[in-house]
């Protein structure tokens, strides 16, 4: 039996990052992966979807070249080539992780791992051969997959999940997207931009429901302007796939409506990959589809840890990576503090992009804060106007008493690259006045952050 200090089960952005940090800290480390290194994020999630979205954005630019004083005639798209480019980007990133494993002397074990009592894992490879491994510390990082509803059973052809959505053989003429979280909205943007007729069906009263209400309303306006049909407070109760396309029965406040399309994309959340990995055999506690852990990702059984989507924190790649590093550093005896889940940025990469951190205005009021709210529209930003992207705004929320930055909400071009300013400032307990006095470069999109803060304190210049 091969023995290690640390074995990581799953090689997504939580698992492979934890393995690298473990190796850096001197642990003899192995990682177990049943598919491709990098997990869903690198192969079927974060990275390849961004490649698709970039293609859609470039296509939109070319179609509106005249708005920039340019001519681009006969512009068309090759859907197969767009998908192929996305897969190529994903493959390149996965190879990058392979290089990192070799560089950090991490043993890669290919196969399906099952936890055993006594700090052991039984791995079955593709040929059915079983090998047992042991480690002083076993980190579970098996991630999650597309959640299925009984009313939307995925068949991979007419009712699909995110995997199929990014590798279709041909572009559908029409699509119904069920769910308007980040995954649903990003695919809705991509397919609409490429020329598919898209309808978004959301059960809650607003799209991107975790975002600030003003952001949700702005995104809905932008999407409708782009030709996306939005149905909120609506539920798909059944789908008929017997015909050529699909017929979806949608329950709304006004009654039932039948929608017809080529394909239905189910984007109603995720389901953790915790079945058949031996949790019951070891006695590891779970609660509502999540593995129960403490602040440093220990399970109830000594020697077993869990990070990423299988735990109760936000199901985001950067959260999984942070948890993996924190978990390993705690194992190594380093002085670490628990992750602040109230200061995790969320990003949606549609166009306009959405990015946020901290409390929404409604949440701040619910918590009893006396607040100052500032908002600066990109329509008043020289950089945004010059770049042809004046849609959206930056909104900031401060505690009126102490100046604490409670929340920051952005919608517009490039805001996913801007939100880190608010994350760092909140981490450092920066006040509104300090942001105001930190000189921001001109002309940039990031000026809107300073201007929004100025608006909150009645000092805005350019409004």
C-alpha positions, 0 to 999 in steps of 0.5 A: 500500500502506498502511503502519503501525508496528504491525499486529495480526492478530486482535482478541481480548483479546490483539490489541485490548489490544496495539493500544491499548497500541501506539497509546498509545505513539505507534505508527501502528496497525492491527488485522485481524479476520475476524469480530467485534472482541473475538475469541472471549473477548468474543463466544463465550467469557469474557463471554457464558458469564458472562452464561449462568452468572449467569442459572443462578445467579439461577434457582437462587436463586429456586428456593431462595428459601424458604431466605432466608425468601422466597416465589417461586412458579411460578418458571420459565425462558425458555431462549431469553431467557437465550441472548438476554440472553447474546448482548446482553451480548456484542454490547454488549462488542464495540461497546465495543471498536469505541469503543476502536478509534476513541478510540485512532485504530486502523484496523480492517481487516475480512477474513482476513489472511495473512502475507507475507515482508517484513513484509507482510499480504495481507487478503481481505475478505468480497467477495474483494477483496485488499489488501496492508498493511505494518508495521515490526512485525506481531503475530500474535494469531489465538487458538484454537478448540474442539479436535476428537477423531477419536472426537468429530467435531463436526457442530454439532447433536448433537456440539457445541463451546462456540459452539453450547453457548451459542446452542442454539435449545432446551434439551436434556433431557440432555447429555454433557459430554466434558472437565472443564476450565473450559469443560466444567465451566462448561457442565455447571453451567449446563445442570444448573442450568437443568434438563438432565440432565448427565453429565461424562466426564473422561479423567483421575482427577479433574475440573478436573485442573489444580487442587489435589486437594482442590479437585477432590474438593470440586467433585465432591461439590458437583456430585454433590449438585446432580445431575450425574453424574461419570465419571472415568478414562473415555473416549468412544471413539465416538458414534452419531448415527444415531438421534434423540439420541446414543449414546456408548460410554464406556470405563471401568475396569469396562468399556464403558458406553453413555450416551444423551443429546440432545447431546454437548458436546466440551470437550476443549481448544483448537486454535490458529488457525495454519493458512493464515495464512502462517507457512510462507511467512514461515518462522515456526517452530512446535512442537506447534501453537504459535508459537515465541517468546522472552521478549518474543514475538519469533518467529524472523523479525525483525519478526514477533511472536506472543501469546496462545493461539498461543504456549506460555503458558496459554491464558487471556484475561488472559495474552494481554492481559498478553503483548500489553502486554509485547510492545508495550512491549518494541518501544517500547524500554521496560524490561520484565521477562518475564511470570511464568507461575508467578503466573498465576491460573486461574478457573472460574466454576461454582458453587461457583467455583474459583480458584487461583494457584501450586503445588498441594500435590502440586507443592510436595512434588514440588519438595522444599519443606518446606511449611506448609499451612493450610485454612479452610472457608467453613462457619466463615465468618459471611459465607458462612453468612449468604449461604447459600453455606457450601460450599468452602474456602481452602487456602494453601501456604507454604515453611516455611523462608522463608515464601514463599507457594507456592500458594493454592487456593479453592473457593466463592462469589465466590472468582474475585474473591478470588484477586487478593490472593494474586497481588499478595502473591506478586508482592510476595514477601509472607510468611505472617506479613505476610498474618496482620498485614494486617487483613482486614474482617469479615464478608467472604469474604476473611477466609477467606484470613487464617484459612487463613494463620493455620491454616498457622501454628497461629494460627487463631482461628475453627476 
